[in-house]
Amino acid sequence: MRVLIVEDDVDLARSIADSLRLAGMVAETVADGGEACFLGCTEDYDAAVLDLGLPGQDGISVLRHWREHGRHLPVLILTARGRWSDKLAGFDAGADDYLTKPFLHEEVALRLRALHRRTQGRSMPVIEAGPLQYDGNTDRFTLHGSSLTLTAQEQRILAYLIQNKDRVVSRAEISEHVYARDLDPDSNTLDVLVGRIRRKLGLTLIHTERGRGFCLRAPDDAQ
C-alpha cells in the first residue's frame, strides 16, 4: 500500500511515515500544498494523509484540486482543527475520513487500511487464496494455518498481489506500490523476490504472464 503524507510539520510527518512503514506500507512525505497537488495528480497512490494547514495551498484546496482532476484515492484528513465547520468543509471537499490531533499512530494505519478495503469493494480485512490467508489489519500471512515468514520486501509484494488476486499486475505497477520513488528496483530484482516468495509458499499461487506481469490465483482458479 503506497501512501502520500502531506504534512508541513517535518517531525510529525517523519513519525507518521515511520509508523506506516512498520505497518508494512510505503510512505512518502511532502510538506508543500503545491507539490502535493502535483504528486497527487501524477503519481499512483493507494491513499493519502492530508493536513489542512499547509504552505503554498491549504489542504482543502489540495483535496479539491485532486477531485476536480479525477483523482479518487481515499483521503484521510489529519489535523488539529476539530470544529464541526472544519470537518464539514473537509468532507464537502471530498475527504473519506477525518482524524483530529492528538492521535494514535496505530489508528492512522487502521483507518487507511479500512479506506483501502472500501475502494476495493471489501468489507472484511482477511483475504484468502486457497490455503493462503492475509490479514490486512495485522499485515500478516498464514499458510495452511501457520504463520508465513517473509522479509519486508517479500511481505509488501505478496500483500499487493493478494489484494489484487485474479488480476494480472505488471512489474511497473508492483514497483510503484511497494517501493518509494527513490528505491525503484529493476525487473530482475522483482523476479528474484517473487521467486523467493514462490519457494516459501511451496505451491503454485503466483503465475507469470509473459510480457504482462504476475497474477496470484488460488489453485482451483488456475487455468
N, C-alpha and C positions, 0 to 999 in steps of 0.2 A: 504494500500500500504506500503510495507516494503522496506526501502531504506538504503543502506550502504553508509556512508560518509567516504571517505578516504582522510584525510587532517591532516598534521602534525602541523598546527597552532591550538593549543588547543582551544583558544578563538574563532577563526573563526569557527571551527568545531562545537563547542557548540552553537554558534548563528545560524548556518545553521540548526542544529538539532532542536533547539527550534522553529524556524520558520516553519519547515516542520511539527512538531508536532501540532503547532497551525493550520496548514492546514489540519489536520486530518490524517497525515501519521505516521508510526512507523519508527523512525530514530535511527540508531546505528552508532557509530563512531569508527574509528581505525586510528592510526597515522603512522603505520609502513607498508612499502610495502610488506614485507614478510608475515606479518599477514593478510594483505589484500588479497594476493594470496590464502592463506589457506581458509579464510572465504568465499571468492567469489566462491570457488570450492566445499565447503562443506555445506554451508547454502543456503537456498532458498530465494533470494531477488527478488523483483519486478523491482528494478533499482538500479543504483549506481551513486554517485557523486565522481569524481576522480580528485585529484590534480596530477600534473606531478612531482613536486619536492618533493620527499619523501625519508626518510632514509630507508636503507635496500635495496629496489628495487625502481627504479623510476616508475612513473605512466605508461609510455609506456610499460615497461617490465611487470608490473602487468596486464595491459589490454591484452597484447599478451598471457600471461600465461592463463588468463581466456578463451580466444578464442581458444587457442590450446587444452584446456581441455574440449571443447564443451560447455562452459558457454555462453549463448546467451542473458543474461539480458541486457536491454538497459543501456548504459553508457553515462553520461554527464560529459565531462571534464570541470573542473572549475579551471582556472589557470591564473597567471599573464602573461604568455607567449602568446603574441598576434601576433607574426610574422607568416607570411604565411607558412614558413617551419615547424613551430611547429604545426600549425593546420593540415597541410598535413600529418605529422607524426602521429598525433592523429587519424585522420580518416583512414589512412592506417593500423593502428594497430587494428581498429575495433570499434572506437568511433561512437556513434549515434548522438551526438550533442557536441557543443564546446562553452563555455561561458568564456569571459575574465574578470578578476578583474580590477576595482571595478564593482559590480553588485548589482541589487536589489534582496533581498531575495525572494520577491514575484515572480520574474521571474524564479527563480530556481524551485519553486513549479509548476508553469505553464508549464515549459518545461518538467519536469518529468512526469506530467500528460499526456501531449501530446505524449511523448515517450511510456508511458504505454498503451495508447489507440491504438497506432500504432501496438504494439505487439499483441494486442487482436483483431486486424482487424477492429477497429472502427475509423471513422474519426471525428465524432461529440461527444461533451462532454456529452450530455444528454442521459441517458439510461432510458427506460420505461419498466415497468412490470405491465400491467393493469393500475390501477389508480395511481400507484406509479411512481414517476419520481426522478431521481438522476442527479444533475448537477455536473460533475466532476471538472469543473473549480472553482466552489464556495464551493464544498463539502456540498451541501445542498439537502435535500429531500423535496418533496411536495407530498401530498396525496389528491387526488380529487381537486388539485389546491391550497390547503392550506399548509402552512409550517408545517413540522412534527418536533416536539420537541423530541430530543433524547439526552441521555448522551454521553460523548465522546466515551466510550466503545461500547455502542449500535450503535453509528454512524459508527465506524470502522467495526463492524461486519456486519451491514446491507450493507455498501458500498462494502465489499468484496463479499457478497452473490449476490448482484445485478450485480456486474461486472462479476460474473460467473454464471449468471442466466441460468436455464435449465440444469445445471451440478451439480451433487452431489459432495459436498466438505466435507471432513472428519473433525472431531473435531481437529485433529492434524494439518491439513492444515490451518484451520482458526486461530488456536493459533499461528502458525509460521508467519502469515502475518498480524496479528493485534496486537500482543504483542511483546515487546522486549524480548530478550533471557532470561533476568533475571526476567521477570514478567510473565512467562508462567503459566496460570491458570489450575486448574484441570477441567475435563469434566463437573462436576456438576455446576461449575461457569458458563461455557458456556451455559449449558441448562437453567439456571436461566435467563441469559441475553437474550437468544433467546426467552424465554417465555415472558419477558417484552416487547420485540420488537413486538411479535405477538399481545399482548394486545393493544399496541399503534396503530398498523395497523388496528385492528378491523376486519380483514378478512383473509382468508386462502391464504397466498402467500408463506410462508415458510413451507416446508414439511419435516418431519423427515423420513429418510430412515433407518430403523432399521439395526444396525450393520454397517452402511456405513457413515452416517452423515446427512447433511441438503441440501435441494435444494430449491431455490427460483424460482417459476413459476407463471406466470400470471394465473388468474382463468380459462381462456379459454383453457390454456395448461395443466391444472391439469388432472391427469388420475384417 
